Amino acid sequence: MATRAADLLTLTPQGLYCPGGDFHVDPTRPVERALITHGHSDHARSGHGHVMATAETLAIMAVRYGSDFAGGAQEAVLGEVMRIGDVLVTFVPAGHVLGSAQIVIEQGKCRLVVSGDYKRGRDPTCLPYEPVRCDVFITEATFGLPVFRHPDARAETDKLIESARLFPERAHIVGAYALGKAQRVMALLREAGYDRPIYLHGAMERLTSFYKEQGVGLGDTPRVAPDERPKLAGEIVICPPSAIQEIWARKFPDPVTAFASGWMRVRARARQKGVELPLVISDHCDWDDLCRSILETGAGEVWVTHGQEDALVHWCLSRGIKARPLHLLGYGDEEGDADVVPGEAEGGDLPSPLRGGSTAEGRRGGGQDEDVSTLEPHLAPPPPGSASPSPPSPQGGGDQ
């Protein structure tokens, strides 16, 4: 009897479950066997019996949670087909952050791909997304509305460099998520020829050091000492998004507050956060790239896991592609500080992977209450020939 997608992967209170392999994918609660797509804490939680992920993701989990983040761990080599129980599993690059992967699950003639979080934009810090032909594509939809179209990230960092040039008497404080976004911004600055030190809030230090150890060129990235802050006029400082609104940021000379996030397309959010220089830099696909990715898989069926589910489902149905929302809960907004683990928010030392450390559950983040009516009106028409759904109220989180 032919394997059906609904039998290959099912929904449980813990998240997506594969009965044939007896494992969960990115479970939201501790389980016996977990396959993890990437290191953000709404996908990579501690406390599982056994974890399989790429080497980089396993190392990130150890850096964040300590070496005892799971009972056991196994490295998945990208592109290598592995048999787990009755199914075949392959990890394929997702382009989201360092070590991120899609997970391909096959049984019989049925092939299913779980995207995890992914993007198609250029990122010097990680391997690019690779489309995989499949029968069923399970995709995120963080920015799954036709109004979302991300600009070129390099052009956004050029704005930051130009602002620092125009206002040498002011420090530029950039809020960016500690895993992936911060390092991408630094790498793009270096590509653009910015050769001054890029100063770091303490919360950024350990993960940035890890990226450097993996061969990612980020240049000189000193940690900001408390007594240095008044002296950093004209410099660029990277910090967690929450820190730009704290007393910590006010100690810099006449700070320009910037925030690197896909949600900076939403003028109301920029105003709400007191952001003077919004940088629309996202580690997720925009509407056009979501639609393009679905078509490139050739999937006859699409399941949407979190984000703007209804609009993307509507688009699929209008193209003759079977689709349904999964309404999965527990996935947060890592670009809005939802992914902070103990020690990071305060800039303290993270648990050492050599000595073990505390564990933490990811928190569900914001992003579900955005007023999309405040978006720039000229953004992102749907692909030619597609129907344009009425924008639903944004649901579920997802990073930027």
C-alpha positions in Angstrom: 0.0 0.0 0.0 1.4 3.4 -1.0 2.5 5.7 1.9 0.4 8.8 2.4 1.8 12.1 3.6 -0.7 12.1 6.5 0.8 8.8 7.6 4.4 9.9 7.1 4.1 12.9 9.3 1.4 13.6 11.9 0.5 16.3 14.4 0.9 15.7 18.1 0.9 18.0 21.2 4.7 18.0 20.9 4.6 19.0 17.2 5.3 17.2 14.0 5.8 13.4 14.5 7.1 10.7 12.1 5.7 7.3 13.2 7.8 5.4 10.7 11.0 6.8 12.2 9.7 7.4 15.7 10.9 11.0 15.9 9.7 14.5 16.1 10.8 17.5 14.1 11.5 20.7 16.1 9.3 19.5 19.0 8.0 22.2 21.3 8.2 20.0 24.4 10.8 17.4 25.5 10.5 14.1 23.5 12.6 10.9 23.2 14.0 11.6 19.7 14.1 15.0 18.0 15.4 16.1 14.6 16.3 19.8 14.8 16.3 22.2 11.8 18.4 25.0 13.4 19.6 26.6 16.6 16.9 29.2 17.4 15.4 28.3 20.7 11.8 28.1 19.4 13.0 25.2 17.3 16.0 23.8 19.3 14.9 23.2 22.8 16.8 21.4 25.5 15.7 18.3 27.4 15.2 15.8 24.6 16.3 12.2 25.0 18.3 12.2 21.7 18.9 15.0 19.2 20.0 14.8 15.6 21.1 18.0 13.8 23.9 19.4 11.8 27.3 19.7 13.5 26.9 23.5 13.7 23.4 23.3 15.2 24.5 20.8 17.8 27.4 23.1 18.7 25.1 26.1 19.0 22.8 24.2 21.3 25.8 23.3 23.5 27.0 26.9 23.5 23.5 28.1 24.6 22.4 25.3 26.9 25.5 23.5 28.0 26.8 20.1 26.9 24.0 18.3 28.7 21.3 19.9 26.5 20.1 16.3 25.5 20.6 12.8 26.6 22.5 12.1 23.4 23.3 13.7 20.1 24.1 12.6 16.6 25.5 14.7 13.7 23.6 14.8 10.5 25.8 15.4 7.4 24.2 17.6 4.8 23.2 15.6 1.8 23.7 12.2 3.4 20.8 9.9 3.2 20.2 8.1 6.6 17.8 5.3 7.4 15.8 5.9 10.7 13.4 3.1 11.3 11.3 2.7 8.2 12.0 6.1 6.6 14.9 7.8 4.9 16.0 11.2 6.2 18.3 13.8 4.5 19.3 17.2 5.8 19.6 19.9 3.1 20.7 23.6 3.5 18.0 26.1 4.4 19.9 29.4 4.3 18.4 30.6 7.5 21.4 30.8 9.9 24.7 28.9 10.3 23.9 25.1 10.4 20.3 25.5 9.4 18.7 22.7 7.4 15.5 21.5 5.8 14.7 17.9 6.6 13.7 15.5 3.8 11.6 12.4 4.9 10.9 9.6 2.5 9.0 6.4 2.6 8.0 4.3 -0.4 7.2 6.8 -3.2 6.3 9.6 -0.9 8.8 12.4 -0.2 8.1 15.2 2.3 10.2 18.2 3.1 10.1 20.2 6.3 11.6 23.6 5.6 12.1 24.8 9.1 12.9 28.6 8.8 14.5 29.6 5.5 15.5 32.5 3.3 16.7 33.0 -0.3 18.6 36.3 0.3 22.3 36.5 0.3 24.0 35.7 3.6 27.8 35.3 3.8 27.5 33.5 7.1 25.7 30.3 6.0 25.1 27.9 3.1 22.4 29.0 0.7 18.9 27.4 0.6 18.6 24.5 -1.8 15.2 23.6 -3.3 14.2 20.0 -3.1 11.7 18.3 -5.3 9.0 16.7 -3.2 5.4 15.6 -3.0 4.6 17.6 0.1 6.3 20.8 1.2 5.9 22.0 4.8 6.8 25.6 4.8 6.9 28.5 7.3 5.1 31.7 6.4 6.5 34.4 8.8 6.2 37.0 6.0 3.5 35.3 4.1 1.5 38.3 2.9 1.7 39.9 -0.5 2.7 43.2 1.0 6.0 41.9 2.2 9.0 42.3 -0.1 12.4 42.5 1.4 15.0 44.9 -0.1 18.5 43.9 -0.8 20.2 43.4 2.6 23.5 44.9 1.4 21.7 48.1 0.5 20.3 48.3 4.0 23.7 48.0 5.6 24.9 50.7 3.2 22.4 52.9 4.8 23.9 52.2 8.2 27.4 53.0 6.9 26.3 56.2 5.3 24.5 57.3 8.5 27.6 56.7 10.5 29.6 58.8 8.0 27.0 61.6 8.1 26.8 61.7 11.9 30.3 61.1 13.2 29.3 62.6 16.6 26.7 60.0 17.2 27.0 56.3 18.1 24.9 53.9 16.0 23.2 51.2 18.1 21.9 48.3 16.0 19.4 45.9 17.5 19.8 42.5 16.0 19.0 38.9 17.1 22.0 37.3 18.7 22.1 34.1 16.6 22.4 34.7 12.9 21.1 38.2 12.3 23.9 40.0 14.2 26.6 38.0 12.5 25.0 38.5 9.1 24.9 42.3 9.6 28.6 42.3 10.6 29.5 40.2 7.6 27.6 42.5 5.2 29.3 45.5 6.7 32.7 43.9 6.1 31.7 43.0 2.5 30.9 46.7 2.0 34.4 47.7 3.1 33.6 48.8 6.6 36.9 48.2 8.5 36.4 49.9 11.8 35.8 47.8 14.9 32.2 46.7 15.3 31.4 46.8 19.0 29.3 44.2 20.7 26.9 44.1 23.7 28.0 41.2 25.9 25.0 39.1 24.9 26.5 38.9 21.4 30.0 37.8 22.3 29.8 34.1 22.7 27.8 33.3 19.5 29.9 35.8 17.5 33.1 34.0 18.7 31.5 30.7 17.7 30.9 32.0 14.2 34.5 33.2 13.9 35.7 29.7 15.0 33.6 28.3 12.1 35.6 30.4 9.7 33.1 33.3 9.2 35.0 36.5 8.7 33.7 39.2 11.0 36.8 41.3 11.7 37.5 43.1 14.9 34.4 42.8 17.3 35.4 44.0 20.8 32.9 43.8 23.6 31.8 47.2 24.9 33.2 48.0 28.3 30.9 50.1 30.5 33.4 53.0 30.7 33.9 53.0 26.9 30.3 53.8 26.0 30.6 57.7 26.2 33.7 57.5 23.9 32.1 55.6 21.0 30.9 58.5 18.9 30.8 57.5 15.2 31.0 53.8 16.0 28.6 50.9 15.2 27.5 48.8 18.1 25.4 45.6 17.8 23.1 44.6 20.7 19.9 42.6 21.4 16.8 44.4 20.2 15.6 44.9 23.8 18.8 46.8 24.7 18.2 49.7 22.4 15.4 50.8 24.7 17.3 50.3 27.9 19.5 52.6 30.0 22.5 50.7 28.6 22.0 52.4 25.2 21.5 55.9 26.6 25.1 55.9 27.8 26.4 56.3 24.2 26.9 59.7 22.7 23.6 60.9 21.1 22.8 57.4 20.0 21.1 56.6 16.6 18.8 53.6 17.3 18.6 51.1 14.5 16.9 47.7 14.3 17.6 45.0 11.7 14.4 43.1 11.1 11.9 42.2 8.4 9.2 43.8 10.6 10.9 47.2 10.0 8.6 47.4 6.9 5.9 48.1 9.4 6.2 51.8 10.3 4.1 51.3 13.4 6.5 48.8 14.8 9.5 51.1 14.1 7.7 53.9 15.9 6.7 51.7 18.8 10.3 50.7 19.4 11.6 54.2 19.0 13.7 53.2 16.0 15.3 56.1 14.2 17.0 54.0 11.5 15.0 50.9 10.4 17.0 48.3 8.6 14.8 45.9 6.7 17.0 42.8 6.9 15.2 39.5 7.3 16.4 35.9 7.8 13.1 34.7 6.3 11.6 34.6 2.8 9.4 37.4 1.7 6.1 36.7 -0.2 7.7 36.3 -3.6 10.4 34.0 -2.3 7.8 31.8 -0.5 5.8 31.5 -3.6 8.9 30.8 -5.8 10.1 28.2 -3.3 6.8 26.4 -3.3 6.7 26.2 -7.1 10.4 25.0 -7.3 9.6 22.0 -5.1 6.9 20.8 -7.6 4.9 19.8 -4.5 1.3 18.9 -5.2 0.5 19.6 -1.5 1.7 22.3 0.9 1.3 22.5 4.6 1.9 25.8 6.3 3.4 25.6 9.8 3.5 29.1 11.3 3.2 32.8 10.4 0.7 34.2 7.9 -0.8 30.8 7.1 -4.1 31.7 5.6 -2.8 34.0 2.8 -0.2 31.4 1.6 -2.8 28.6 1.7 -5.1 30.8 -0.4 -2.4 31.5 -2.9 -1.6 27.7 -3.2 -5.3 26.9 -3.7 -5.6 29.6 -6.4 -2.7 27.8 -8.3 -4.3 24.4 -8.0 -2.0 23.2 -5.2 -3.6 21.4 -2.3 -2.8 23.3 0.9 -3.7 23.5 4.5 -2.6 25.4 7.6 -1.2 23.4 10.5 -1.7 26.1 13.2 1.4 25.0 15.1 2.0 26.9 18.3 5.2 27.5 20.2 7.3 29.1 17.5 8.4 32.6 18.4 9.7 35.8 17.0 13.5 35.5 17.4 14.1 38.9 15.9 12.0 40.4 18.8 14.1 38.9 21.6 11.9 35.8 21.9 14.9 33.5 21.6 17.0 34.8 24.5 18.3 32.1 26.8 19.6 32.6 30.4 22.8 34.7 30.4 22.3 36.3 27.0 19.7 39.0 27.8 21.9 40.5 30.5 25.1 40.0 28.5 26.5 37.5 31.1 28.5 34.4 30.3 26.6 31.7 28.5 26.9 28.1 29.8 30.1 26.6 28.6 29.6 23.5 26.4 32.6 22.0 28.2 31.2 22.2 31.7 27.4 22.0 31.1 24.9 24.6 32.1 21.3 25.5 32.6 18.5 24.6 30.3 15.8 26.8 29.0 12.6 26.5 27.0 12.1 28.9 24.1 9.4 31.5 24.6 6.7 32.3 22.2 7.3 35.7 20.7 5.4 38.6 19.3 4.7 39.5 15.8 1.1 38.3 15.9 -0.5 41.7 16.5 1.1 43.7 13.7 -1.0 46.4 12.0 -0.4 45.5 8.4 -2.3 48.5 7.3 0.7 50.6 8.2 3.0 48.8 5.6 4.4 50.7 2.7 1.6 50.6 0.1 3.8 49.8 -2.9 5.2 46.5 -1.6 5.1 43.0 -3.1 2.3 42.3 -5.5 1.6 38.6 -5.7 3.3 36.7 -8.6 1.7 37.2 -12.0 -1.5 35.1 -12.5 -2.1 34.6 -8.8 -5.1 35.8 -6.8 -4.4 38.4 -4.2 -6.1 37.4 -0.9 -7.3 40.0 1.5 -4.6 40.3 4.1 -5.7 38.4 7.2 -4.7 39.5 10.7 -1.2 38.2 11.2 -1.0 35.0 13.3 1.8 33.2 15.0 5.3 34.5 15.5 8.3 33.7 13.4 11.5 35.6 13.4 12.5 38.3 11.1 
